Amino acid sequence: MNKINTDVNYRTMAGNARLVIIAESSHNPASYKYEAIRALKQLKAAGFTHFAMEMLPLKIKEKIEFYQRTGKGFDAIKQHFKKEWNWNSATSTGYAELVKAANTLGMKIIPLDMPIEMMDEIDSSCDWDKAETGSCSDSHIKRNEMWADILQNSLKLNKTTRIVAFMHRWHAFKAGDYHLGLDQLMLNMQIHNIRLIDYIGGITCSDTNICKGQSDEDKSLKETYFYRKGAFKVSPVLSFTVHIPQRRISPAGTLTW
């Protein structure tokens, strides 16, 4: 295991990358969203210009652009998270606050995903197991390919563009023989200046028995905020792990540590 560093510095992790992928190991912990806000503040100061997000579908692109252009219409975005991403109330609120933070920082927001209805239609004829035979592409594969196209086009459109992309771990990393992660797909598109940051810990992991690959740290590190080089899943790009202490989110939406 690589040595831990308690000075969690996102500018150091990002280096000269044009694309930083932040992966949450579970959608549940609100702490991942608030940690991502911390990351955005540091990365904006380091020159990152855009924020891309799995949880925002292309079908609400106009609403996002209206919000960014006028400062109005944020409630429509909040309602989207409450309807489609309400794993718990703190989770949907955290996603909304992440969008608000990116807007406040002056970052261009990029929606990545397809509508859920389209995912269901694709998966009705090609499920995960069938896709793993290589005979068809399920929604996971098609979504990752779509996101890679969007990110590549955004990066090529302007050489000064630098993107922070936020998504679940199993979109960032390889999830199966035919379910390639964004890390490999971007390399296949000749986008090489990439860093991948995997979030683990948080309130989702209070017991090592249920935290394999999320927070299976030594007990002495459970309450420690740190990062280290490398991740539990091997990636073809330079990767880091950020460990979130197992603290709860206060009613005000801030970490209690």
N, C-alpha and C positions, 0 to 999 in steps of 0.2 A: 504494500500500500504506500502511495506517495505521501510524503510529509504534509501535514496540514498547515494552513496559514490562516491565522485569525484576523488578518487584515484583508477583508474581502473587498478587493479592488477590481471593479469591472473594466476599468481602462487598461489595467495590466493584462487581464484575461483576453480582452479584445485585440490588443496589439494594433497591427495595421490592417485588420480584417475589414472587408467591405460588407460581410454578412455575419452577424452573430445570431445563432439560433439558441433561444432559451427554451428548454424543455421541462415541463412539469411532470413528475413521475405519477401524479394522480390529479384528477380534476377537482377533487374534494377540498384540499386545504386552501382556505382563503389566504393563508400566510404566503403562498407562492405568488399570488397576485400583488401583494404589497411589497414583497421582495423584488418583483419585477419593476415596480415603480421606482424603487431605489436604484435598480440597475439602469433604468431609462434616464434618470437624472445624471448619472455619471457618464453614460454613453452619449447623451446629447452634448454634454460639455466636451466630449472627446471628438465630436464631429459627426455623429450619426444623425441622419436626416429623416428617415422613414421608420414607421412601425407597422409591421404586418402581423396579422392575427388569425389563427385558425378559427376562432369562435365568431368571426364576422363573415357572413356569406356575401357573395357578390350581389345578391338580390336587394340588399339594403345599401349598396354603394352610394346611391343618390342621397339617401338620408345622412350618411356619414359626411359626404361632401358638403351638404347644406349646413350641417353642424359645424364643420371646420371653417366654412366660409362666413357664417353669420354668428356663430356662438349660440344659436338657437336649435331646438329639436333634440336635445340630449335625452329627453324623456322617452322618445321613440327607440333610442338605442338601449336604454335601461329596460324597456319593456321586452325588447328582443331577448336580452339575457334572462329575464324572468321567465319567459315562455320556453326558450330552447335550452338554457344552460342552468336551470335552477336545481342543481344537485343538492344544494342547500342555500338558504337565503344569503349567507355570508359569501358563498362562492359567486353567485350571480352579481352581488353588489361589488365584489372584488374585481370581476371582469369589467364592470362598468367604470369603476374608479381607475382602472388601468387605461382604458380608452380616454377618460377625461384627463389623466396625467399626460399622456402622449400629446393630446391636443394643446394643453396648457404649455407644454414645452416647445410647441411649434413644430412638431414632427408630423409629416404627412402620413395619414393612416391608410393602410392597404388591406382591404378585405380579401381573404384567400379562398373561402370554402364555397362548396356547392350547396344548394338547398337540401334539407333532409329528405324531401320527397324524391329528389333525384337519386340520392343514395339508396333509398328503399327500392326504387325501380331497378337500379343496376344490380343490387344484391338479390333481387327476386330470380334472376337468371344465372347469377354467379356468386356463390357464397365463398367464405374464406377458404374452406377446405378444397373446394374446386379450383380456386385461384392458385392455391399452392401446388397444384399439379402442372401449372403453366398453360392450361387449356383456355383460360379466360382471365379477365381482369375485374376484380370486385371493386366496390366503391373506395376502399382504402387505397388500393393501387392507383385508381384514376384520380383520387383527390391529391395524392402526393405528386403525381405527374403534373396536375393542373397547377398546384402551388409552385412547383419548380419552374414552370413556364412563366408564371406571374413574376416570381422573384428575379429570374434571369432577364426578362424584358425590362423590369424596373431598373436593374443594375446597368443594363446596356444602354438605356435611354439617356442616361446622364452619368458621366464618369465620376462625378463628385458625390453621387448617391451612395449612402451607406445605410444598411437596413438592419434593424433588430426584428427578428421574427419569433413569435411566441406560439407554442403548440404543445401537444401532449408528447411525451417521450417516444411513444411507438410510431410517431410520424417522423421524428427527428432521426432515430436510429433504425437500423434494419430490424424488421419484426418477423421475417420469415424468408424462405428461399426466394420467393417472388415479390415479397413485400419490402422493397428497398426503402431506406430512409432518405430524408431530404439531404443528409450529408453526402451520400453516394450519388444521388440524382444530380445535385448541383455540380459535383466533380465531373460527372458524365457530360455536363453542359459546358465544361471548361471554365467554371467559376471556382477558383482555387483559394481565394483569400477568405477562408471561413473559420469560425470558431464555434464550438458547441458547448453550451453550459447546461448541465443537468441538475435540477433541483430535487433534493431528497430531504427527508425529515418532516418537520411540521407536525401538527396534531393528528395527522392520519396514522402516525406510527408511534404507538405507545408501548408496543410489545415486539420484541425482535422476531417472534414467531410469525407475525403477520406483515413484516416489513422487509422481506427479502428483496434486495435491489432498490429499496427506498430509504431505509434508515437502519440497516443492519450494522451499526457502528458499535464500538466498545461502549459499555455503559458509561464510562467516564466522559465520553464525547457527546452523549445524548443531549446535553444542555448547552453544547458549544456551537457557536456560529463560526463557520470556517469554510475555506475552499481548499481544494487540492487539484493537482493536475491529474487528468484521466477520469474515466467514468466506469461504472460497473459493466457497461456494454462497450465492446471495442468499436471504435469509430475510425474511418479513414481520414478524418480531419482532427486537428488538435482539439481535445476536449478537456473540460473541467467539471468538477462536481462542487456544488454549493450546498452545504448542509444547514438547514434551518432548525434552530432549537425547537424543542417541543413545548411551545408556549401557545396559549390561546390568543385569539384576537379579541380585543376589548370591544364593548358596544359601540365605541366611537370609531372603530375600524382601524385601530393601530395595534401593533404588536405590543405585548405586555412585557417584553424583555428589553 
